[in-house]
Amino acid sequence: MKEAKKIIVVYYGSDWKRKVPLGDAVSTRVSFEDWHERGLECGVGLYRASIGWYDAKKNVFTKSWAYRNKRWLKITKPVKPDLIFDKIMGKRDYALYDYKMETSKKVKWFNSPLFRTIADNKLNQYLLFKEFMPTTYLATSQKEYSESIKKIKSKKAVIKPFYGSGGFGIVIDEKKNVIKLKATFPVLVQEFVKSNYGIPGFSKNMEIADLRMVYMNHKLIYALSRIAKKGSLFTNFHQGATAVLVPEVKIPKIAKDTARKIVEKLSIFPEANYSLDFVFDNSGKPVLMEMNTTPGFDLLHIVGDERIKDKNFKEFISVLN
């Protein structure tokens, strides 16, 4: 089918010398292969490219990757995008903000630079959604770090950098241990939410699990539960957790109500893709741990059914209209 529209999924850095993109992230690569094939079925050509390959004056990507006929191709012909889907890591948000905003005058960005810059930073998330999150302190020095840990009421503390995903860079340990660490500042010091029951009415007893609710354009597309491996407190897929779909009817009403309040705040941005990660304390109250403005497609590809995958993709390409 002819490509009536072209979408570039953009990232940072160059992988042009590799045989295939995302060589070290097989599950992510396979999920994008699925997207490229779905796009062609809808008359939409999807491409992957580094932001460094964008010629802003001509509004083209001078080279890109494309998955066609079951193999990855290096496209050396310039591609003019109808939409740029921002998948650049969050720590680049501020450095690239002016550039993204300037180029957005020529081509539409999804998620918007404003949305990414405001909502991707974990400190900003706490400022926006403090009422739904664990008590959190900002530490910009070793003294503030030590004082913050002493204020934490839980026996364990959670140390988080401003940016990151997959659980990388996060420390969860007894306060007596984390207080000895030489942190890289600034950093967030957060109370540990004791959660032994996963999702009320859904998880197995004594299972350490969270609830991830994934939105496209502020519509709940699907939810899943990530289950920590034995002996771990991390529910991140890249830390060895497994995942299962959570039917919408199994999402506790109190979690839906909390998520609705968060979505109302985010809906100032007409279009956006993000996820909300909750754990439930031992009283059954949902606590927002963080949101992600670039939720991966890998888990959906692994555990999702065809109906949900199609719904997610169709809602995404609706922004082309």
C-alpha positions, 0 to 999 in steps of 0.5 A, a space after each residue: 500500500 502506498 504511504 500516504 503519510 510518514 511518521 518518524 520515531 526519533 531518538 538520540 545518538 547514532 546507530 547507523 553502523 549497526 546491522 539492525 536498530 535496537 540490537 540490544 533490545 530485542 523485545 523493543 525492536 520486535 514491538 516496533 517491527 509490529 508498528 511498522 507493519 501495522 502502519 503499512 496496512 493503514 497507508 502510513 509509513 513508519 521510520 526510525 531516525 536519530 534527531 541528528 539526521 534531521 535537516 531542519 532547513 529542508 524539513 527532511 531526515 537525510 537517512 532513516 531505518 524502516 522495517 519492510 518485508 520482514 527486514 530492516 532497511 537503511 533508507 538513504 533517500 531523504 524522508 519528509 515527515 508528516 509527524 515526529 514521534 518523540 522517543 528521545 530520552 527525558 534527560 535531553 528534554 531541556 537541552 533540546 527544548 528550543 530546537 524541538 519548539 523551533 522545528 515544531 513550526 515546520 512539522 508536528 511533534 508528538 508528544 509535544 516538547 512542552 509536555 515532555 519537558 514538564 511531565 517527564 522530570 520526576 521532580 516536576 511530577 511530584 510538584 504536579 501530583 504530590 497529593 497522590 504520591 509518597 512523601 518526597 524530598 529534594 536533595 541538592 547536597 550531601 547534607 540535604 540528602 542525610 537530613 531528608 533520609 532522617 525525615 522519611 518515616 518508613 524503614 526503607 527509603 527510595 532514592 531516585 534520579 530525576 530521569 530514567 526508566 527501567 528502574 535503573 539508577 534507583 536505590 531501595 534499601 534500609 535507611 541505615 544503608 542508603 544514608 551512607 551512599 554518595 549520591 549524585 545530586 540533585 536527587 529525590 529521596 522518597 518514602 517507601 510504600 509497603 505493598 504486600 498484596 499487589 492489586 486488590 482483587 486481582 493479584 495473588 496473595 503476597 505478590 509484589 506487583 504494580 498497576 500500569 495504566 497506559 493512555 493514548 490521547 488521554 484515553 485508557 488503552 490498556 492496563 497491566 501488572 508488573 510482578 517483581 521477581 522473587 526477592 526483588 522490590 522492583 516491578 520493572 520489566 528490565 529488572 526481571 519482572 513479568 507482566 500480565 494484562 489487567 482487564 479494565 473491570 479488574 482495575 479497582 475503582 479507587 485507582 480509576 478515580 485517582 487516575 481520572 484526576 491526574 488525567 484531568 490535569 494532563 488533558 491541557 495537552 490535547 494529544 499525548 502518550 503516557 503511563 501511570 504507575 501505581 502501587 497499593 499500600 496495605 490499606 488498599 490505597 493507590 499511590 502514584 509512583 511515577 508517570 512515563 512520557 515514553 512508555 515502551 511498546 514491548 510489554 504490550 507486544 508480549 502480553 497484549 491481544 490483537 484488539 488492544 494492539 490495534 486500538 493503541 495504534 489506531 488511536 496514535 495515528 488518529 493525530 495525523 488527521 
